[in-house]
Amino acid sequence: MLQAYMQHTFKTFLASAVIVSGLIPAVYSAQTAHAAEADDFSLRILHTNDTHAHLDNIARRMTAIAAAKNDSTLLLDAGDVFSGTLYFNQYNGLADLWFMNKAGYDAMTFGNHEFDKGPAVLAAFMKEAKFPFVSANIDFSKDSSLGGAYHTAIADKPTNGQIYPAIIKEVNGEKVGIFGLTTPDTAVLSSPGDNITFKDYEASAEATVKSLEEKGINKIIALSHLGYTVDEELADSVPGIDVIVGGHSHTKLDAPEVHNADTEPTLIVQTGEYGQYLGQLDVKFDDNGVLTSWDGKLTSIDETDAAGKYVIADNKEAADKLAELAKPLETLKQTVIGKTTVVLDGERGSVRKQETNLGDFTADGMLAKVKSIVHETGVKGYVTIQNGGGIRASLPAGDITLGGLLTVMPFGNNLTALKMTGAEITAALENGVSGVETGEGRFPQVAGMRFAYDSTKPGEKIDSVTGTVTQNGSRIQKVEIKNEDGTYSPIDPQAYYIVATNSYMATGGDFYRSMKQAHDDGRFYELNLVDYEVFKDYLASAGTVSQQIEGRITDLKGASLPGQTAAFSDIQGHWAADAITKAAALGLVTGYTDGTFKPDNTITRAEFAVIASRGLKLGDTSSGFPFKDGEDIPSWSRIAVGQLFLLGIIQGYEDNTFRPSNPVTREEMTVMAARGLQLQIDPAAVPSFTDAGSIHQWAKPYVAAAEKAGLLDGIANGKFNGSGYATRAEVVTLLLAGAGL
């Protein structure tokens, strides 16, 4: 089921990382779809989602809710009240529920985390609720704890604590339908048990909307815990829904997103996470239940004034209750959750500069959790990259307490999985080791792989204000992925891997730009599992900890790679020395038997084919080639030539010869590289080099495409020198740049 859900995520550009908050705490969006009439029905919807037991600001949240309510208000929650702080560990959601009851919630749908402790805990929560629950795509009928509260009929007079596919609320004489949807991935993300089943959310939505309309209801709200991208599809595919109050993806929509604006509009709203904002949506409906106008905003619960004081005051009753609820948490922090026979090193001077046993254990736990949930075909491995700055303290030998763990992981970051190429992973590691001298928090602790870097080589330099790279790094020398049998294989730059990381890094924190790129492209899994809970689960399965470091991270400090011969004797001081070293570490190139590389030598067509084939990881089989001089092609290059010919990357001459010993020109190098990298070619494009007129017409579009992609440099005076012969150094540099390395 997770794979089905993720098809939506990978097909659709996710705005959850693109729709970012500004500095203004409340953003308004007032729009009119049709001419509003004086007698149009006005409704105010106050909404929350993904609060995850974050109660530290609840007293202010209660003030904001009370201030926003009018005589035409619905207060709704889109799920995931459970899990995330010690308030949940102590009270199983009942602390949150006390405030929800006081606030006067009208309805809630279930998030996946509502099932984290099984149906019995959820049933106890529901029993105390002073509002009903809506769920149109979950069948509870066979569950012993929840089956008795489950109803299949829509309720116009719902009973508190009961579950209905939809309810009908009367507001100022008008009837409003409210139904709920929960991600089917709950079956693998949480612990609903075998007797609770999840149905197709789209079919369930269609059926429920139809049933509401048959009852004369034409104003319909969906409480959706499906995630933002699925909500977008729901708005387009299921007519009749007026408002989707969303959750699950923790998306902060500063203004309502409008679908079908020219016909019957559907609005999507979502507040982000952890009760940081209260959503408010004011809408008007005409007599046919069609939205005529809307005005949405998010109110910041945590906004402060110039003096640092909260703008919103505490509700005294809520503040007093919170103080009462907080007292037992200090005792809870003393709970022993595991044991370690060794000190688990989380010291700042260690985790930000080198592999540590606590870094290894943390990364292993993240990897184990992602592997248990994400089952993707077509990837070559699973790894973890965790920033050292996310580990804030050591754990002494002996008992591990919950409080001690929270000191190690105080941020409450969520586990995230990204689908990244080998080149993107290498780029992430390059960023991670670039701040090692100053102890920056981006240093990577890893699992499922090992890597070697050289701290004596240039690291990336980034403008901390603009995020612009001002100097490329060349420290990563070797990256290997751990196989199932415990052996290691070189990372494949073009292949995909699943990367376990945290939500901070996944969205570009600590300058992890390649992770943000994957996230922005929609290549991520919304797991929403808090980091200390992931650690605690892994600790429970691992037993007593005796973790030692395993050699996952090696700083060469100017030395050669283990098992590697000395660096090529003729590249020191050469402009392409770092690129040549990196290409050799990746197995793309080899030197000569005398220990040289000869970087300024020309490269033959046969040699180019071999290097390109290695870069593309084409394996060791081919279907041959039709060249009449095939016998002249060296045996060591025949497979590569056949592979590249089959892919259309290389071609022969007009007389059907390949001429393997011919040196490659800069034009030919660029054309073949552009084909291999599948650059978009504009037949009319002309490069900007001063000698563009001398570039052969067949090569101009390819040179222009490579120039546009930032893969080419001129020779001198802005010239390209297309007919000049390419050097071995130039070929290596171009191919690495194209692979993003």
ZAMARGU-4260 file (C-alpha; in steps of 0.2 Angstrom, whole numbers, plus 5000, padded with zeros to 4 digits):
<rodrens>
0) 5000/5000/5000 | 5014/5012/5003 | 5020/5010/4986 | 5003/5014/4979 | 5003/5030/4989
5) 5021/5035/4984 | 5016/5034/4966 | 5006/5050/4969 | 5021/5057/4978 | 5033/5053/4964
10) 5021/5058/4950 | 5017/5075/4957 | 5029/5090/4961 | 5027/5091/4980 | 5024/5109/4986
15) 5026/5104/5004 | 5044/5109/5003 | 5041/5123/4991 | 5027/5132/5000 | 5038/5139/5014
20) 5033/5151/5027 | 5039/5169/5027 | 5042/5180/5042 | 5024/5186/5043 | 5014/5176/5056
25) 4997/5177/5048 | 4995/5177/5029 | 4978/5181/5022 | 4970/5176/5005 | 4953/5183/5001
30) 4946/5178/4984 | 4929/5178/4976 | 4924/5165/4963 | 4906/5171/4959 | 4896/5187/4964
35) 4892/5185/4982 | 4874/5189/4988 | 4869/5196/5004 | 4860/5181/5009 | 4875/5169/5005
40) 4878/5157/5020 | 4894/5161/5029 | 4905/5148/5038 | 4921/5149/5048 | 4932/5134/5049
45) 4945/5133/5062 | 4957/5119/5059 | 4972/5110/5066 | 4982/5094/5060 | 4998/5084/5065
50) 4999/5092/5083 | 5008/5076/5088 | 5006/5079/5107 | 5015/5096/5106 | 5007/5104/5121
55) 5020/5117/5127 | 5010/5131/5118 | 4993/5124/5121 | 4988/5138/5133 | 4991/5151/5119
60) 4982/5140/5106 | 4967/5139/5117 | 4967/5158/5118 | 4968/5159/5099 | 4954/5147/5096
65) 4942/5156/5108 | 4946/5173/5100 | 4943/5166/5083 | 4926/5158/5086 | 4910/5166/5081
70) 4892/5160/5080 | 4895/5151/5063 | 4911/5141/5067 | 4916/5123/5065 | 4932/5117/5074
75) 4940/5102/5066 | 4956/5092/5067 | 4964/5081/5052 | 4972/5068/5063 | 4989/5064/5071
80) 4985/5070/5089 | 4995/5055/5095 | 5014/5053/5097 | 5029/5065/5097 | 5032/5071/5115
85) 5033/5064/5132 | 5015/5070/5135 | 5009/5056/5124 | 5021/5043/5132 | 5013/5048/5149
90) 4995/5050/5144 | 4992/5041/5128 | 4983/5056/5120 | 4972/5060/5135 | 4981/5076/5139
95) 4978/5082/5122 | 4960/5077/5123 | 4957/5087/5139 | 4961/5103/5129 | 4952/5097/5113
100) 4936/5095/5124 | 4938/5111/5132 | 4941/5120/5115 | 4925/5112/5109 | 4930/5102/5094
105) 4916/5097/5082 | 4925/5082/5073 | 4941/5074/5070 | 4947/5061/5058 | 4961/5048/5062
110) 4979/5050/5057 | 4991/5035/5055 | 4998/5039/5072 | 4982/5037/5081 | 4985/5018/5079
115) 5003/5018/5086 | 4998/5009/5102 | 4985/4998/5095 | 4966/4999/5094 | 4964/4998/5113
120) 4973/5014/5117 | 4963/5023/5103 | 4947/5016/5110 | 4951/5023/5128 | 4955/5040/5119
125) 4938/5040/5110 | 4928/5035/5125 | 4933/5052/5133 | 4930/5062/5118 | 4916/5075/5118
130) 4915/5075/5099 | 4913/5062/5086 | 4925/5054/5074 | 4923/5053/5055 | 4931/5040/5044
135) 4924/5034/5027 | 4938/5022/5022 | 4942/5012/5037 | 4932/4997/5042 | 4932/4994/5061
140) 4918/4981/5062 | 4929/4966/5066 | 4940/4974/5079 | 4935/4970/5097 | 4941/4987/5104
145) 4933/4998/5091 | 4920/4988/5082 | 4906/4993/5095 | 4909/5012/5091 | 4909/5010/5073
150) 4894/5015/5062 | 4891/5013/5043 | 4877/5026/5042 | 4880/5045/5041 | 4874/5053/5057
155) 4864/5069/5058 | 4864/5068/5077 | 4881/5060/5080 | 4886/5053/5097 | 4902/5059/5105
160) 4916/5046/5104 | 4908/5036/5090 | 4914/5033/5072 | 4904/5038/5057 | 4909/5039/5039
165) 4902/5056/5039 | 4892/5068/5050 | 4880/5082/5047 | 4881/5097/5057 | 4869/5111/5058
170) 4876/5129/5058 | 4865/5144/5059 | 4851/5134/5051 | 4862/5127/5037 | 4868/5109/5036
175) 4886/5105/5033 | 4893/5087/5029 | 4909/5082/5036 | 4918/5066/5032 | 4935/5058/5035
180) 4949/5049/5026 | 4965/5041/5032 | 4980/5035/5022 | 4979/5017/5019 | 4998/5016/5022
185) 4993/5016/5041 | 4993/4997/5040 | 5012/4998/5038 | 5016/5014/5046 | 5007/5010/5062
190) 4999/4996/5072 | 4981/4995/5068 | 4981/4976/5070 | 4974/4963/5058 | 4956/4966/5061
195) 4955/4984/5055 | 4955/4986/5036 | 4958/5001/5025 | 4948/5004/5009 | 4952/5014/4993
200) 4951/5033/4999 | 4945/5039/4982 | 4931/5027/4980 | 4926/5030/4998 | 4926/5049/4995
205) 4915/5047/4980 | 4902/5036/4989 | 4902/5047/5004 | 4899/5063/4994 | 4885/5054/4984
210) 4877/5049/5001 | 4878/5066/5008 | 4871/5074/4992 | 4856/5061/4992 | 4852/5068/5009
215) 4851/5086/5002 | 4868/5091/5009 | 4878/5102/4997 | 4891/5110/5008 | 4904/5096/5011
220) 4920/5096/5021 | 4933/5082/5020 | 4945/5079/5034 | 4959/5071/5025 | 4975/5063/5033
225) 4981/5058/5016 | 4995/5071/5013 | 4995/5086/5002 | 4999/5079/4985 | 4984/5066/4987
230) 4973/5080/4993 | 4977/5089/4976 | 4972/5074/4966 | 4956/5071/4977 | 4951/5089/4974
235) 4952/5086/4955 | 4945/5069/4954 | 4930/5069/4967 | 4917/5082/4963 | 4906/5089/4977
240) 4920/5092/4990 | 4920/5111/4995 | 4934/5111/5007 | 4948/5098/5011 | 4956/5101/5028
245) 4972/5091/5026 | 4985/5083/5036 | 4999/5069/5036 | 5012/5078/5025 | 5015/5092/5038
250) 5012/5105/5024 | 5011/5123/5029 | 4999/5131/5016 | 4999/5150/5020 | 4984/5152/5009
255) 4970/5141/5003 | 4974/5132/4987 | 4960/5133/4975 | 4955/5120/4962 | 4941/5121/4949
260) 4940/5140/4952 | 4930/5143/4937 | 4916/5130/4940 | 4913/5123/4958 | 4929/5128/4968
265) 4937/5116/4980 | 4949/5123/4993 | 4963/5114/5002 | 4970/5120/5018 | 4983/5113/5030
270) 4993/5121/5045 | 5010/5113/5045 | 5013/5104/5061 | 5014/5104/5080 | 5001/5117/5084
275) 5012/5131/5078 | 4998/5138/5068 | 4979/5139/5070 | 4970/5138/5053 | 4956/5150/5049
280) 4945/5149/5034 | 4930/5160/5031 | 4919/5154/5016 | 4902/5159/5009 | 4891/5147/5000
285) 4876/5151/4988 | 4860/5142/4989 | 4867/5128/4978 | 4881/5125/4990 | 4894/5132/4978
290) 4908/5143/4986 | 4906/5161/4981 | 4921/5168/4991 | 4934/5163/5004 | 4947/5171/5015
295) 4960/5161/5024 | 4974/5164/5036 | 4986/5155/5048 | 4988/5163/5065 | 5005/5160/5073
300) 5003/5153/5090 | 5022/5157/5094 | 5024/5174/5087 | 5034/5186/5099 | 5035/5205/5099
305) 5051/5215/5099 | 5054/5212/5118 | 5053/5193/5115 | 5036/5191/5123 | 5022/5180/5115
310) 5009/5190/5106 | 4996/5178/5111 | 4993/5177/5130 | 4990/5161/5139 | 4973/5155/5144
315) 4975/5153/5163 | 4964/5138/5165 | 4974/5129/5151 | 4991/5135/5158 | 4986/5128/5175
320) 4981/5111/5168 | 4997/5110/5158 | 5008/5113/5173 | 4998/5099/5182 | 5001/5087/5167
325) 5019/5092/5166 | 5024/5086/5183 | 5025/5067/5180 | 5036/5070/5165 | 5051/5072/5176
330) 5048/5055/5183 | 5045/5048/5166 | 5062/5054/5160 | 5070/5042/5173 | 5062/5027/5165
335) 5076/5015/5159 | 5074/5010/5141 | 5090/5000/5138 | 5107/4997/5143 | 5125/4999/5136
340) 5141/4992/5141 | 5151/5005/5133 | 5150/5024/5133 | 5141/5030/5117 | 5151/5044/5111
345) 5140/5059/5106 | 5152/5073/5111 | 5152/5088/5100 | 5171/5086/5096 | 5168/5069/5090
350) 5151/5067/5080 | 5156/5083/5070 | 5173/5076/5065 | 5173/5057/5064 | 5163/5041/5065
355) 5157/5037/5083 | 5148/5022/5090 | 5133/5033/5095 | 5133/5039/5077 | 5133/5022/5070
360) 5120/5015/5082 | 5108/5030/5078 | 5111/5028/5059 | 5108/5009/5060 | 5092/5012/5069
365) 5086/5024/5056 | 5091/5012/5042 | 5082/4997/5051 | 5066/5007/5052 | 5066/5013/5034
370) 5069/4995/5028 | 5055/4989/5038 | 5043/5002/5029 | 5050/5006/5012 | 5050/4992/5000
375) 5055/4999/4983 | 5060/4989/4968 | 5073/4996/4956 | 5085/5003/4970 | 5103/4996/4973
380) 5103/4998/4992 | 5098/5007/5008 | 5109/5019/5017 | 5108/5032/5031 | 5115/5049/5032
385) 5112/5058/5049 | 5120/5075/5053 | 5132/5074/5068 | 5124/5091/5074 | 5108/5081/5077
390) 5117/5071/5091 | 5119/5083/5106 | 5126/5072/5120 | 5134/5055/5125 | 5126/5041/5134
395) 5137/5034/5148 | 5139/5016/5151 | 5125/5008/5161 | 5106/5011/5160 | 5100/5022/5146
400) 5085/5033/5152 | 5072/5041/5142 | 5078/5058/5148 | 5096/5054/5143 | 5090/5050/5126
405) 5080/5066/5124 | 5096/5075/5129 | 5104/5066/5114 | 5090/5070/5103 | 5081/5086/5108
410) 5075/5092/5092 | 5061/5080/5088 | 5066/5078/5070 | 5055/5066/5060 | 5063/5051/5050
415) 5062/5054/5031 | 5067/5042/5017 | 5073/5050/5001 | 5076/5041/4984 | 5093/5048/4978
420) 5106/5043/4964 | 5123/5038/4969 | 5129/5055/4962 | 5117/5064/4974 | 5123/5054/4989
425) 5141/5058/4985 | 5137/5076/4983 | 5128/5075/5000 | 5144/5067/5008 | 5155/5080/5000
430) 5144/5094/5008 | 5145/5084/5025 | 5164/5083/5026 | 5167/5101/5020 | 5165/5109/5037
435) 5175/5097/5047 | 5189/5109/5051 | 5177/5121/5061 | 5166/5107/5068 | 5150/5111/5058
440) 5135/5100/5062 | 5133/5094/5044 | 5147/5081/5046 | 5138/5064/5041 | 5136/5049/5052
445) 5131/5034/5041 | 5125/5017/5039 | 5124/5005/5025 | 5139/5012/5017 | 5157/5017/5020
450) 5167/5031/5013 | 5184/5039/5012 | 5188/5057/5011 | 5204/5068/5011 | 5203/5083/5023
455) 5218/5090/5015 | 5209/5093/4999 | 5198/5108/4996 | 5180/5107/5004 | 5165/5115/4997
460) 5163/5134/5002 | 5145/5140/5003 | 5139/5158/5006 | 5128/5156/5021 | 5117/5170/5016
465) 5113/5166/4998 | 5117/5147/4999 | 5127/5149/4984 | 5142/5137/4981 | 5158/5148/4980
470) 5170/5134/4979 | 5167/5116/4974 | 5174/5102/4985 | 5184/5087/4980 | 5186/5078/4997
475) 5176/5062/4994 | 5188/5049/4987 | 5178/5033/4988 | 5160/5028/4992 | 5155/5010/4994
480) 5138/5002/4998 | 5136/4988/5010 | 5128/4972/5002 | 5116/4960/5010 | 5131/4948/5013
485) 5141/4961/5021 | 5153/4964/5007 | 5154/4982/4999 | 5152/4987/4981 | 5157/5004/4973
490) 5142/5017/4973 | 5134/5018/4956 | 5132/5037/4952 | 5117/5034/4940 | 5108/5021/4951
495) 5095/5025/4964 | 5096/5021/4983 | 5085/5024/4997 | 5092/5036/5010 | 5086/5037/5028
500) 5089/5054/5035 | 5079/5067/5046 | 5067/5080/5041 | 5079/5094/5044 | 5092/5088/5032
505) 5079/5081/5019 | 5073/5099/5016 | 5090/5107/5014 | 5096/5109/5032 | 5115/5110/5035
510) 5117/5114/5016 | 5112/5097/5010 | 5107/5103/4993 | 5106/5087/4984 | 5094/5080/4998
515) 5083/5095/4995 | 5083/5092/4976 | 5077/5075/4979 | 5064/5081/4991 | 5058/5095/4979
520) 5057/5082/4965 | 5045/5072/4975 | 5057/5058/4978 | 5053/5055/4997 | 5043/5045/5009
525) 5032/5054/5022 | 5036/5043/5037 | 5033/5056/5051 | 5041/5045/5065 | 5050/5056/5078
530) 5069/5052/5080 | 5070/5047/5098 | 5055/5035/5096 | 5065/5027/5081 | 5080/5025/5092
535) 5070/5018/5106 | 5062/5005/5095 | 5079/5000/5088 | 5086/4999/5106 | 5072/4987/5111
540) 5076/4975/5097 | 5095/4977/5099 | 5096/4972/5117 | 5111/4978/5127 | 5122/4989/5117
545) 5141/4986/5115 | 5143/4996/5099 | 5161/4999/5092 | 5165/5010/5077 | 5167/5000/5061
550) 5178/5010/5049 | 5163/5017/5040 | 5172/5034/5038 | 5190/5036/5034 | 5200/5053/5033
555) 5215/5049/5022 | 5223/5066/5027 | 5233/5066/5011 | 5237/5048/5010 | 5232/5036/4996
560) 5216/5025/4998 | 5219/5009/5007 | 5225/4996/4994 | 5228/5009/4981 | 5244/5012/4973
565) 5252/5029/4975 | 5243/5044/4966 | 5248/5046/4948 | 5265/5053/4947 | 5262/5066/4934
570) 5246/5075/4939 | 5252/5085/4954 | 5248/5103/4951 | 5238/5099/4936 | 5222/5109/4934
575) 5212/5092/4933 | 5221/5083/4947 | 5207/5081/4959 | 5195/5076/4945 | 5207/5063/4939
580) 5210/5056/4957 | 5191/5055/4959 | 5188/5046/4943 | 5201/5034/4947 | 5193/5031/4964
585) 5177/5028/4956 | 5185/5015/4944 | 5182/5026/4928 | 5200/5027/4923 | 5216/5019/4926
590) 5234/5025/4923 | 5248/5018/4914 | 5260/5004/4920 | 5273/5017/4924 | 5262/5025/4937
595) 5257/5040/4926 | 5241/5046/4919 | 5247/5057/4905 | 5233/5070/4908 | 5237/5080/4892
600) 5238/5066/4880 | 5224/5064/4867 | 5212/5050/4870 | 5206/5038/4856 | 5189/5033/4852
605) 5191/5016/4859 | 5198/5023/4876 | 5183/5036/4876 | 5171/5021/4874 | 5178/5012/4889
610) 5178/5027/4901 | 5160/5031/4896 | 5154/5013/4898 | 5161/5013/4915 | 5153/5029/4920
615) 5136/5023/4914 | 5138/5006/4922 | 5133/4996/4907 | 5139/4979/4913 | 5149/4967/4903
620) 5138/4962/4888 | 5134/4969/4871 | 5126/4964/4855 | 5140/4969/4844 | 5142/4982/4831
625) 5141/4984/4812 | 5158/4993/4808 | 5168/4985/4794 | 5184/4989/4803 | 5178/4979/4818
630) 5193/4968/4819 | 5203/4983/4822 | 5194/4988/4838 | 5205/4982/4853 | 5197/4967/4862
635) 5198/4977/4878 | 5186/4990/4871 | 5174/4980/4860 | 5160/4977/4873 | 5160/4996/4877
640) 5160/5001/4859 | 5145/4989/4856 | 5135/4995/4871 | 5138/5014/4866 | 5133/5010/4848
645) 5117/5001/4853 | 5112/5016/4864 | 5116/5029/4850 | 5130/5037/4860 | 5143/5034/4847
650) 5142/5032/4828 | 5154/5027/4814 | 5160/5037/4799 | 5151/5038/4783 | 5161/5023/4776
655) 5154/5013/4790 | 5171/5012/4799 | 5174/5016/4818 | 5192/5020/4817 | 5196/5016/4835
660) 5213/5023/4836 | 5208/5040/4830 | 5210/5054/4843 | 5193/5061/4849 | 5190/5080/4845
665) 5182/5092/4857 | 5167/5092/4846 | 5166/5073/4846 | 5169/5072/4865 | 5155/5084/4868
670) 5142/5076/4856 | 5145/5059/4863 | 5144/5065/4881 | 5128/5075/4878 | 5120/5059/4871
675) 5126/5049/4885 | 5119/5061/4898 | 5103/5063/4888 | 5104/5082/4888 | 5089/5091/4879
680) 5095/5096/4862 | 5088/5111/4853 | 5093/5109/4834 | 5093/5128/4832 | 5104/5132/4847
685) 5121/5140/4845 | 5134/5140/4858 | 5141/5157/4864 | 5160/5153/4861 | 5169/5166/4850
690) 5173/5153/4837 | 5156/5146/4836 | 5156/5149/4818 | 5170/5136/4816 | 5161/5122/4825
695) 5153/5110/4813 | 5134/5111/4811 | 5131/5093/4817 | 5140/5097/4833 | 5133/5115/4837
700) 5117/5110/4846 | 5126/5097/4857 | 5140/5110/4861 | 5126/5123/4865 | 5117/5110/4877
705) 5133/5105/4886 | 5137/5124/4888 | 5120/5128/4895 | 5121/5113/4907 | 5138/5121/4914
710) 5148/5106/4908 | 5160/5115/4896 | 5175/5128/4898 | 5183/5137/4884 | 5201/5136/4879
715) 5207/5154/4878 | 5199/5171/4873 | 5182/5162/4874 | 5186/5150/4861 | 5180/5132/4861
720) 5192/5125/4848 | 5180/5111/4843 | 5192/5103/4830 | 5206/5102/4842 | 5209/5085/4850
725) 5202/5082/4868 | 5214/5077/4881 | 5212/5063/4894 | 5210/5077/4908 | 5196/5086/4898
730) 5186/5070/4895 | 5187/5065/4913 | 5182/5082/4919 | 5167/5083/4907 | 5161/5066/4912
735) 5162/5069/4931 | 5153/5086/4929 | 5139/5077/4919 | 5137/5064/4933 | 5136/5078/4946
740) 5152/5072/4954
</rodrens>
